[in-house]
């Protein structure tokens, strides 16, 4: 066998074992959660999660190199295994790439950002639909990858204020700061709160209230928009609290 074949064999086995550990973790937690009739599990010990997958401070450097190799050389190739080697699907590669980014940040700088993510296992209708998400709890984990590699970072936006709070969240002090006055004068700005719909429905956006009245509230919000759009020239900009609420709203309206 050529050196390339040997390299792929060695790195492929490392990635195969990583995948096995990843699936083992999900399957184990999934079984326990289903026994409690719940639908979600939040990991409380990220170190334990990585240990189950097979990643520690000692093994991560080698696993990282193996993943780098597979992403570049092994794309579309087959993982070594018993019997017929299995092809690395694009779906698996996508999961590996996402997991790689999170793991790289968690083990960066002597595990400085190990707790920068909250791992949440959400159960689907079947075990095949179970999904493990890594929710960012510390935006500084991502920003540090930029700040550590460059001499100067310039952030410019209309929504950075309060700047001091943003600096704390990103974990980087900004020695030079400028906050300019708004281009809109106070006389041009009006703020109103709409607490009830046209038919008297209370527009309360708490989780508990939305859980039982989501469709009704979303329909009433649509009716409000239809009413006020007629009175506002030049178009409007409608903000939603999340992508999930936007999708739900559009589905209800459609």
MOTA-V774891 format. One record per residue. N is the residue number from 1. RES is the residue in one letter. PSI is psi in degrees with one decimal (NA if undefined). D_CENTER is the distance of its C-alpha to the mean C-alpha in Angstrom with 2 decimals. Layout:
n=N res=RES psi=PSI d_center=D_CENTER
n=N res=RES psi=PSI d_center=D_CENTER
This chain:
n=1 res=X psi=146.1 d_center=41.42
n=2 res=X psi=168.2 d_center=40.28
n=3 res=X psi=-36.4 d_center=38.15
n=4 res=X psi=-41.1 d_center=35.30
n=5 res=X psi=-42.4 d_center=35.62
n=6 res=X psi=-40.7 d_center=35.63
n=7 res=X psi=-44.0 d_center=32.56
n=8 res=X psi=-39.9 d_center=30.60
n=9 res=X psi=-46.9 d_center=32.01
n=10 res=X psi=-48.6 d_center=31.05
n=11 res=X psi=-34.6 d_center=27.49
n=12 res=X psi=-39.3 d_center=27.01
n=13 res=X psi=-40.5 d_center=28.08
n=14 res=X psi=-44.6 d_center=25.61
n=15 res=X psi=-38.1 d_center=22.67
n=16 res=X psi=-43.9 d_center=24.28
n=17 res=X psi=-35.4 d_center=24.52
n=18 res=X psi=-44.5 d_center=20.88
n=19 res=X psi=-41.4 d_center=19.96
n=20 res=X psi=-44.1 d_center=22.57
n=21 res=X psi=-39.0 d_center=21.21
n=22 res=X psi=-48.3 d_center=17.64
n=23 res=X psi=-34.9 d_center=19.26
n=24 res=X psi=-42.2 d_center=21.67
n=25 res=X psi=-50.0 d_center=19.14
n=26 res=X psi=-44.7 d_center=17.48
n=27 res=X psi=-42.4 d_center=21.02
n=28 res=X psi=-48.1 d_center=22.43
n=29 res=X psi=-37.1 d_center=19.93
n=30 res=X psi=-44.4 d_center=20.08
n=31 res=X psi=-44.3 d_center=23.86
n=32 res=X psi=-41.1 d_center=23.98
n=33 res=X psi=-41.3 d_center=21.70
n=34 res=X psi=-30.3 d_center=23.73
n=35 res=X psi=-25.1 d_center=26.87
n=36 res=X psi=4.9 d_center=25.92
n=37 res=X psi=25.8 d_center=25.27
n=38 res=X psi=177.0 d_center=21.79
n=39 res=X psi=3.6 d_center=18.70
n=40 res=X psi=145.5 d_center=15.94
n=41 res=X psi=129.4 d_center=15.90
n=42 res=X psi=121.4 d_center=14.20
n=43 res=X psi=133.6 d_center=15.12
n=44 res=X psi=-9.4 d_center=17.33
n=45 res=X psi=94.9 d_center=18.27
n=46 res=X psi=-33.8 d_center=15.83
n=47 res=X psi=-41.3 d_center=19.01
n=48 res=X psi=-39.6 d_center=20.33
n=49 res=X psi=-50.6 d_center=17.33
n=50 res=X psi=-36.2 d_center=17.77
n=51 res=X psi=-40.7 d_center=21.52
n=52 res=X psi=-39.8 d_center=21.35
n=53 res=X psi=-22.5 d_center=19.56
n=54 res=X psi=14.1 d_center=22.26
n=55 res=X psi=124.3 d_center=20.63
n=56 res=X psi=177.7 d_center=22.54
n=57 res=X psi=-35.4 d_center=23.58
n=58 res=X psi=-37.8 d_center=26.48
n=59 res=X psi=-21.8 d_center=24.92
n=60 res=X psi=-45.6 d_center=21.76
n=61 res=X psi=-42.1 d_center=23.85
n=62 res=X psi=-39.6 d_center=25.46
n=63 res=X psi=-38.7 d_center=22.38
n=64 res=X psi=-43.5 d_center=20.72
n=65 res=X psi=-38.2 d_center=23.90
n=66 res=X psi=-41.0 d_center=23.99
n=67 res=X psi=-42.7 d_center=20.56
n=68 res=X psi=-43.0 d_center=21.64
n=69 res=X psi=-46.7 d_center=24.81
n=70 res=X psi=-39.2 d_center=23.39
n=71 res=X psi=-37.1 d_center=21.01
n=72 res=X psi=-50.1 d_center=24.10
n=73 res=X psi=-36.2 d_center=27.06
n=74 res=X psi=4.7 d_center=25.93
n=75 res=X psi=117.4 d_center=24.05
n=76 res=X psi=-1.4 d_center=25.86
n=77 res=X psi=-168.9 d_center=27.96
n=78 res=X psi=138.1 d_center=28.57
n=79 res=X psi=137.3 d_center=27.60
n=80 res=X psi=143.5 d_center=30.78
n=81 res=X psi=-174.2 d_center=31.59
n=82 res=X psi=130.4 d_center=34.51
n=83 res=X psi=-136.3 d_center=36.33
n=84 res=X psi=120.5 d_center=34.71
n=85 res=X psi=142.5 d_center=31.69
n=86 res=X psi=135.6 d_center=28.55
n=87 res=X psi=142.0 d_center=26.99
n=88 res=X psi=110.0 d_center=23.42
n=89 res=X psi=160.9 d_center=21.77
n=90 res=X psi=-32.5 d_center=19.29
n=91 res=X psi=-45.1 d_center=16.88
n=92 res=X psi=-42.8 d_center=17.31
n=93 res=X psi=-39.2 d_center=17.07
n=94 res=X psi=-45.6 d_center=13.72
n=95 res=X psi=-41.2 d_center=12.37
n=96 res=X psi=-42.2 d_center=14.39
n=97 res=X psi=-41.7 d_center=13.12
n=98 res=X psi=-42.8 d_center=9.40
n=99 res=X psi=-35.7 d_center=10.89
n=100 res=X psi=-46.0 d_center=13.28
n=101 res=X psi=-46.0 d_center=11.13
n=102 res=X psi=-46.5 d_center=9.72
n=103 res=X psi=-40.8 d_center=13.33
n=104 res=X psi=-39.5 d_center=14.95
n=105 res=X psi=-39.6 d_center=13.48
n=106 res=X psi=-34.8 d_center=14.32
n=107 res=X psi=5.9 d_center=17.81
n=108 res=X psi=146.2 d_center=18.46
n=109 res=X psi=55.4 d_center=21.52
n=110 res=X psi=45.3 d_center=22.75
n=111 res=X psi=33.3 d_center=19.48
n=112 res=X psi=-34.7 d_center=19.16
n=113 res=X psi=28.0 d_center=15.40
n=114 res=X psi=-34.4 d_center=15.54
n=115 res=X psi=21.8 d_center=14.41
n=116 res=X psi=-7.1 d_center=11.77
n=117 res=X psi=147.4 d_center=9.11
n=118 res=X psi=117.7 d_center=9.66
n=119 res=X psi=125.2 d_center=9.78
n=120 res=X psi=124.0 d_center=10.37
n=121 res=X psi=116.0 d_center=12.61
n=122 res=X psi=125.7 d_center=13.25
n=123 res=X psi=139.7 d_center=16.68
n=124 res=X psi=-170.8 d_center=17.86
n=125 res=X psi=-27.9 d_center=21.50
n=126 res=X psi=158.8 d_center=22.26
n=127 res=X psi=-30.9 d_center=21.01
n=128 res=X psi=-20.4 d_center=20.14
n=129 res=X psi=2.4 d_center=17.52
n=130 res=X psi=145.7 d_center=15.75
n=131 res=X psi=128.5 d_center=12.03
n=132 res=X psi=122.2 d_center=10.27
n=133 res=X psi=147.9 d_center=6.59
n=134 res=X psi=108.6 d_center=5.60
n=135 res=X psi=126.3 d_center=4.80
n=136 res=X psi=122.5 d_center=6.23
n=137 res=X psi=-13.0 d_center=9.79
n=138 res=X psi=102.1 d_center=11.65
n=139 res=X psi=-19.5 d_center=11.17
n=140 res=X psi=-23.3 d_center=14.32
n=141 res=X psi=-42.9 d_center=12.84
n=142 res=X psi=-43.8 d_center=11.69
n=143 res=X psi=-29.7 d_center=14.73
n=144 res=X psi=-29.1 d_center=17.08
n=145 res=X psi=-26.6 d_center=16.75
n=146 res=X psi=-49.9 d_center=18.40
n=147 res=X psi=-30.8 d_center=20.72
n=148 res=X psi=-14.7 d_center=22.09
n=149 res=X psi=-9.9 d_center=23.19
n=150 res=X psi=165.3 d_center=24.92
n=151 res=X psi=-36.7 d_center=27.89
n=152 res=X psi=138.3 d_center=26.82
n=153 res=X psi=127.4 d_center=23.76
n=154 res=X psi=117.8 d_center=24.55
n=155 res=X psi=126.2 d_center=22.17
n=156 res=X psi=122.1 d_center=23.69
n=157 res=X psi=164.0 d_center=22.50
n=158 res=X psi=0.2 d_center=23.97
n=159 res=X psi=36.7 d_center=21.29
n=160 res=X psi=-18.6 d_center=21.16
n=161 res=X psi=142.7 d_center=23.59
n=162 res=X psi=128.9 d_center=24.04
n=163 res=X psi=-39.8 d_center=23.93
n=164 res=X psi=-41.0 d_center=24.65
n=165 res=X psi=-40.4 d_center=21.66
n=166 res=X psi=-40.2 d_center=19.37
n=167 res=X psi=-40.9 d_center=21.12
n=168 res=X psi=-43.1 d_center=20.53
n=169 res=X psi=-35.3 d_center=16.77
n=170 res=X psi=-13.4 d_center=16.63
n=171 res=X psi=21.5 d_center=19.15
n=172 res=X psi=127.7 d_center=21.64
n=173 res=X psi=135.2 d_center=25.00
n=174 res=X psi=107.7 d_center=26.09
n=175 res=X psi=-29.9 d_center=29.88
n=176 res=X psi=121.8 d_center=30.56
n=177 res=X psi=143.0 d_center=29.32
n=178 res=X psi=124.9 d_center=30.56
n=179 res=X psi=110.3 d_center=29.93
n=180 res=X psi=160.8 d_center=32.04
n=181 res=X psi=154.7 d_center=33.54
n=182 res=X psi=147.5 d_center=32.10
n=183 res=X psi=-17.4 d_center=33.86
n=184 res=X psi=128.7 d_center=34.32
n=185 res=X psi=154.0 d_center=37.20
n=186 res=X psi=-31.1 d_center=37.10
n=187 res=X psi=-20.0 d_center=39.72
n=188 res=X psi=-0.8 d_center=37.42
n=189 res=X psi=130.4 d_center=34.65
n=190 res=X psi=139.5 d_center=34.71
n=191 res=X psi=129.1 d_center=32.18
n=192 res=X psi=150.5 d_center=32.65
n=193 res=X psi=128.2 d_center=31.00
n=194 res=X psi=108.9 d_center=31.55
n=195 res=X psi=-20.5 d_center=31.75
n=196 res=X psi=151.9 d_center=33.42
n=197 res=X psi=-177.5 d_center=33.54
n=198 res=X psi=-29.4 d_center=36.72
n=199 res=X psi=11.1 d_center=37.80
n=200 res=X psi=3.4 d_center=37.05
n=201 res=X psi=131.6 d_center=33.72
n=202 res=X psi=125.8 d_center=31.87
n=203 res=X psi=73.4 d_center=28.57
n=204 res=X psi=118.1 d_center=26.75
n=205 res=X psi=20.3 d_center=22.96
n=206 res=X psi=157.0 d_center=22.43
n=207 res=X psi=-44.6 d_center=20.47
n=208 res=X psi=-42.8 d_center=23.81
n=209 res=X psi=-39.8 d_center=25.66
n=210 res=X psi=-29.5 d_center=23.16
n=211 res=X psi=-37.0 d_center=22.99
n=212 res=X psi=-14.4 d_center=26.70
n=213 res=X psi=20.3 d_center=27.34
n=214 res=X psi=-52.5 d_center=24.32
n=215 res=X psi=-42.2 d_center=26.33
n=216 res=X psi=-46.3 d_center=29.29
n=217 res=X psi=-41.6 d_center=27.44
n=218 res=X psi=-38.1 d_center=25.54
n=219 res=X psi=-39.8 d_center=28.90
n=220 res=X psi=-35.5 d_center=30.59
n=221 res=X psi=-39.0 d_center=28.08
n=222 res=X psi=-41.2 d_center=28.82
n=223 res=X psi=-37.9 d_center=32.53
n=224 res=X psi=-45.0 d_center=32.22
n=225 res=X psi=-43.3 d_center=30.62
n=226 res=X psi=-33.7 d_center=33.36
n=227 res=X psi=-45.2 d_center=35.93
n=228 res=X psi=-22.0 d_center=34.84
n=229 res=X psi=-30.9 d_center=33.96
n=230 res=X psi=-21.5 d_center=37.70
n=231 res=X psi=-3.0 d_center=38.46
n=232 res=X psi=109.8 d_center=36.01
n=233 res=X psi=152.2 d_center=37.17
n=234 res=X psi=3.3 d_center=35.03
n=235 res=X psi=165.4 d_center=31.78
n=236 res=X psi=163.1 d_center=29.00
n=237 res=X psi=120.5 d_center=25.33
n=238 res=X psi=116.3 d_center=23.47
n=239 res=X psi=140.8 d_center=20.23
n=240 res=X psi=153.6 d_center=17.92
n=241 res=X psi=-20.4 d_center=15.70
n=242 res=X psi=165.2 d_center=12.60
n=243 res=X psi=-35.8 d_center=12.01
n=244 res=X psi=-44.7 d_center=12.80
n=245 res=X psi=-32.9 d_center=16.01
n=246 res=X psi=-45.5 d_center=16.93
n=247 res=X psi=-43.2 d_center=16.86
n=248 res=X psi=-42.3 d_center=18.85
n=249 res=X psi=-46.2 d_center=21.25
n=250 res=X psi=-39.7 d_center=21.97
n=251 res=X psi=-41.4 d_center=22.60
n=252 res=X psi=-43.9 d_center=25.00
n=253 res=X psi=-40.9 d_center=26.77
n=254 res=X psi=NA d_center=27.23
